[in-house]
Amino acid sequence: MAKSIVVGLTGGIGSGKTTAANIAVALGIPVYIADEEAKALYMTDSNLKAEVIRHFGEDSYLNGTLNRAHLSNQVFSNEEKLSLLNSLVHPAVATHFAAWKDAHASHPIVIKEAAILFESNSYKDCDCTVTVNCDVDERIRRVMLRDEVSAEEVRKRLSHQLTDEERTEKADYHLVNDGNQLLYNQVVRVLETIALRFSDSSQSHPD
């Protein structure tokens, strides 16, 4: 059975990776938004829910709904607890993504969008990776406006992610979302390059 090329799409908070993902969707490419799927799994995956309650207490859910404030207060001031939470949710997301990928196997390319693609090691599920870069001050400004939070709060979030330089070093391709270069054109060009690359590879190394 034919397999889709899995492209990992990442970028720091406020970089514009969601915009890049939306462009891909407009081009007809299925996109798996890992953060959104993780939020849903906290509610729909009974095993994950039970483990969160076991490790973080009954207050992790209020009236059947995930208590994000409770979890945030615990994990973002405690690296050990953050790692523990990630160790619970990342395998659940990986399992869910594998089923999603199988369901979209008829598409030549699918995209997995994740803020911490490299930090979570989920890049290993991908055939190649793309990162979106943007000046850090611009990213802080965007997130402050979007989430109505302080610059200090945004910097705190940034401290849990790789820098643009680190992501660029790890990624196969990168996009620049600086307002000067059209992101749409860059997304199209990178996807065309990826499709050609893997087409050539399959012809050179037939199964």
C-alpha positions, -999 to 999 in steps of 0.1 A, spaced: 0 0 0 13 34 -9 24 56 20 21 93 24 52 115 27 50 128 63 62 164 67 68 177 102 60 214 105 72 234 135 81 268 147 82 287 180 52 303 195 41 333 174 62 323 144 34 317 120 34 279 118 -4 279 120 -6 303 90 18 279 71 -4 250 81 -36 268 69 -19 275 35 -12 238 32 -48 230 40 -59 255 13 -36 236 -11 -55 204 -3 -30 188 20 -42 171 52 -27 187 83 -26 171 118 -25 199 144 -8 181 173 -16 207 200 -53 207 191 -55 169 190 -37 167 224 -63 189 239 -90 167 226 -73 135 238 -73 148 274 -110 145 272 -116 115 249 -87 91 258 -98 74 290 -63 60 298 -47 94 294 -74 110 316 -69 84 343 -31 89 343 -34 127 345 -57 123 375 -34 98 391 -4 120 389 -18 155 391 -49 149 413 -87 150 410 -86 187 405 -71 181 371 -107 179 358 -136 201 369 -171 189 359 -156 165 334 -135 193 318 -97 196 319 -86 221 344 -59 238 325 -51 264 352 -45 236 377 -21 218 354 -4 249 342 3 260 378 20 227 385 40 220 353 53 254 342 71 260 375 84 224 378 105 209 350 101 174 365 63 176 364 63 191 329 84 162 317 60 138 334 29 153 318 47 152 284 55 116 289 18 109 293 4 129 265 30 124 238 25 86 234 -12 92 232 -7 117 204 17 94 186 -8 66 186 -36 89 175 -14 104 147 -5 69 134 -42 61 130 -49 95 114 -20 90 90 -34 56 79 -68 72 73 -51 97 50 -28 73 32 -44 82 -2 -28 116 0 8 119 -14 18 143 14 4 148 49 17 173 75 21 170 112 22 204 128 37 205 163 52 233 184 77 210 201 83 186 172 120 182 180 117 186 218 91 157 219 111 136 194 79 133 173 101 144 143 110 108 142 75 101 128 82 123 99 101 118 66 113 154 66 109 186 87 101 222 80 105 251 105 90 286 104 113 314 116 104 349 128 122 376 147 118 369 184 106 404 193 80 402 166 69 368 180 65 383 215 45 412 201 21 388 182 15 365 212 10 395 236 -18 408 212 -32 373 205 -33 360 241 -35 393 260 -5 384 281 26 402 292 60 400 275 73 383 306 47 355 302 56 351 265 93 348 273 85 322 300 68 301 273 97 307 249 121 293 275 105 259 271 111 258 234 141 256 211 154 288 196 149 295 159 186 289 154 183 255 170 153 245 150 169 256 117 199 235 125 177 204 130 151 210 102 155 200 66 138 231 53 129 265 67 104 293 60 109 329 69 78 348 82 92 383 85 65 401 66 89 408 37 87 374 19 53 359 10 48 329 32 24 314 7 50 313 -20 76 297 3 51 270 14 43 261 -22 80 260 -31 90 238 -2 62 214 -7 71 211 -44 107 205 -35 97 178 -10 74 161 -35 102 161 -61 128 149 -37 108 118 -26 96 111 -61 132 109 -73 141 88 -42 114 63 -49 124 60 -86 161 55 -76 153 29 -49 122 9 -59 105 -14 -33 
